[in-house]
């Protein structure tokens, strides 16, 4: 299994640029050594650019395009646009939250998510961050990150909110397909009202054209998703799909075709056995109703109805 532990993975644009430059060099039958000699640049630097390990400048790319005989202005502009887009992605909106993001490599995931067009998310334990209500997110973060102060918890809640606006809204939203185990909604996170509000948010989100939500009923018993949560991120061609596995201190992403195919197959299996979107909304509404009824039956006693005070 190919585990990558780069703090911030290469941007989608950088990987596209790397592939394009290598393709152009190969088409000209040139080696890295020959290109480095002709342009009088460091060969290892060129290699890192073609591997997507570092960015580059418009000046160097123009020189490369000249060497490769690319004269068409549209083709040149397409490649140079990738250079500029990569530079912009190195200045993300979440940088101001770096002190609370870096310890769990959450910023690495955000860099991947920012360039994805499709997200396939499976969660057996929690509502995915892109679908969490503010109060649910606050309850989850405060309980899972005991090392954080209240202001730091609030910072991460704001990250959740901004992610949702950035990736699910706007002019070019990502396509999210989320599969949740029913246990996610049966697990009490925060108060009853927090859970009911979260379920309302899930149902509202599932009505959006770019969001699909499916539920795996508890009656299924064991299923292929019990290995744990994962997200498959699809980016524009020619960037390959990636799989993100989140852990407390050592989150990783998988990029080998074998690993990605394995998780893609698991996700496809889960889609087949999960409730369809309409059935999912019905089940969520039922769980929310059951939660409310249960809360009424077990509400705290008051001085007026405390049976112990009457005997």
N, C-alpha and C positions, 0 to 999 in steps of 0.2 A: 504494500500500500504506500503510495507516494504522499508523504506528509510534508507540507510546506509551512514554515513558521516565520515567514517574513512579516514584520510588524505591520507594514502597509503594502499589500500586494501591488504589482504594477497596475496602472490605470488601464482601462479598456483601450483608450486611445494609444497609450504607449505600446501595448501589445500589438495593436493593429499597425502602428508605424513600424515596429520591428519587423513584422512579417512582410510588409510592403517593401522595405529597403532590402531585405534579404532576397526577396523575389526578383527585384530589379538587378541586383548584383549577379545573381545566378543567371539571369537572362542574358547578361553581357559576358558570361564566362570568365568572370574575374574572381580572384581569391581575395581574402581580407588583406593579405600581405601586399598584393598588387595595388589595391585601393589605398591602403595606408601610405605606400611609397609615393603614389601619384599625387595624393593630396597633402602629403607631409604631415600626417596626423598619427597619433598613437594607435597601433593595431589593437591593443587590448581594449581601448576605449570604443573603437568601432565594434568590436565583438560584443561588448556589454550593451551597446545600443541595439544591435541586431537580436540580442537575447532578451531585450526588454528590461534589462537590469538598471538602466539609467536613461534619463532623457537626453535631449540634444537641443541644438539651436537652429533657427531658420537659416543662419549663414552656412552652417555645415551641411544641412540638408540641400540647400540650393547648389552647393558645390558637388554633392553626390548626384543630384539630378542632372547637372551639366555633364558629369563624367559618364553617366549612364545613357546620355543622349536623349533625355526626356525634354522635348521642346514644346509639346502641347501645353498651353497655359492652363487648361482645365485640369489635366492630370497633375501638373505641378501644384496647382492650388489645392487639390484634394490632399496631397501628401503634406503640404505645409499647414493645412488646417489641422491635421492630426498633431503636429508639433505644438501648435498654439493651444489646442484643446487639452493636451496632456499637461501643459504648464498651468492651465486654469484649474485642472482637477487636483493639482498639488496644493491648491489654496481652498480647501473645502469649507463649507459653512460650519462643520462641527469642530474646527480647529480650536475655537474658544473654549471647548469643553475637554480639551486634551488631558487635563490633570485627572479626570475621572474616567476617561475612555481608555487611555493607554494601558493601565494595569491588566485589563482583561483582553486587550487587543481588539476591542470593540471597534476602534477606528479602522482597523484592517477590514472588518466586515463592511463598514459604511462605505469604504472606498470601492469595494466590489459592488455593493448594492446600488451605488450612485450611477454606475454605468450599465446596469442590467436592464434588459427589456422585458424579461419574464422571470418570475420567482416562483419556484415550487417549494412550498414549506410544509414540513410535517412536524407536528408537535404533540407528544403524548402526555405532557406535563403542564404546560402553560399556554395561554393564548399568545400567538405570535406578536412580537412588538409592533408590527405595522397595523395590528387590529386591536391593540389594547386601549381601553379608556384611560383617562388620566389617573383616576382614583385607583384603578386596578394596577396600573404601572407603578404608582407610588407605593402601594401595598407590597407588590412583588419585590421592588428594588430595596425597600427599607428592611424587608425580612431576609433577603438573600445577600445583601451587602451590609453586614453589621459594622464594617470598617468605615462606612461613610457617615459624614455629618449630615444633618437635615438639609443644609444648603446644597451639599453635593448630591443628595438624593433628588432634590428639586431640579438640579442641573440635568440629571439623567432623564427625568420625566420630560423636560423640555426637549431633549434630544428625541425622545419617542414621538412627541407631537410634531416636531419639525420634519422627522423622517416621513411621517404619514402624509404631511402636506407636500413634501418634495417628491415622493415616489408614487403616491396613489392619486395625487391631484395634479393640477396644472395642465398645460397644453399637451404634454407628451408623457402620460403616466405609464408606469410599469404595469404589466399584467401579473396579478397575484393569484395563485391557486393554493389555497391553504387547506390542509387536512388535519383535523384535530381528533384526538381520542375523546370519547365522551367523558372520560375521567377528568379531563381539563375543566369541564363545567361542573362536575360533581365536587371538585376540590374547593373548599371555601377559602377564598383569598379576600381578606378584608371582611366587611360587613355584608349582610344580606343585600342591602341596597347597592353596595359596590358590585356584587355579582349580578344583580338584576340589570343594573346600568350597563355592565359589560356585555351581557347577553343581548340587550337592545342594540348596542353598538355593532355587535357581530351580525345581527339580522339586517341592520341598515346597510352595513358594508357589503353584505352578500347580494344586495339589490343593485350594486353599482356594476356597470358593464365590464369593467376591468378586474373585477374581484369575484372569485368563486370560492365558496366555503363548503366543505364536506365534513361530516361527522362519522367517526367509527364507533358504532354502538358497543356498549359493554358486553352485550350478548355474544359478540364475535369470539370472545375469549382470547386465546393467543393468536397473533398475526405477525406478518413480516416486519411491522414497524416497531416491534418491541426492543430492537437494538438501541433505539434512542433517536432524538430529534436531529433533523438536518435540513439544509436549504440548498436547492439546486439553482444556480444563477446562470441565466442565458443572456449573452451579450451579442451585439451585432457581429455579423460575419466580418473577418475570419476568426474572431476571438472564440476559442473553445469554451464549452460549458465548464463550470467549476462547482464543487460541492463544499459547503461550509459546515464545519462541526464545531459547536461552541462548548467550551469548557471553562471552569472558573479562572484558571491562570494560563492555560495552554491551548487556546483555540487555534484550529488549523484549517487549511483549505486543501482539498484534493483536486488534482488536475489531470491525472493520468486517465486516458480513455477507458481503461478497464474499471477504475474506481467510479468514474462518472456514470458509465453504463450500468454498473451494479446498482447504484442509488436510483438511477432513472427507472430501472426495472422494478425496484421495490416501490417507488412512487406510483408507477402504473398499476401494480398489484393492489395498492391501497385504494386508488381511485375506483377500481372495480368492485371492491367489497364494501366501500363506504356508502352511506346513505347519499342519494342524489341531492342536489342543492335545495330543491323544494321540500323533500323529506327532512333535510337538515334543519331548515327554518322551522318546520313544524315541531321537530324534536327539541330545538332550543327553546321555543315558546313553552312547550310542555314542562321542561326542566325548570324554567323561570317561574312558572305557575306553582309547581310542586315546592319550590324553594320558599315562595311567599306563604303558601299554606302551612308548611312546616314551621316557619318562623312565627306564625300566629299561634300555633299550638304550644310552642315552647317559649313564648314571650316571658320576660322576667316578671316575677310577682310584684305587685304594688302593695302598699300598706292596706288598701281596701280589699284586696282579694287574697291576702296571705292566709292560707288555711291554718298555718301554725299559730297565728295570732288569735284565731278564734277557738282554739282548744287548749 
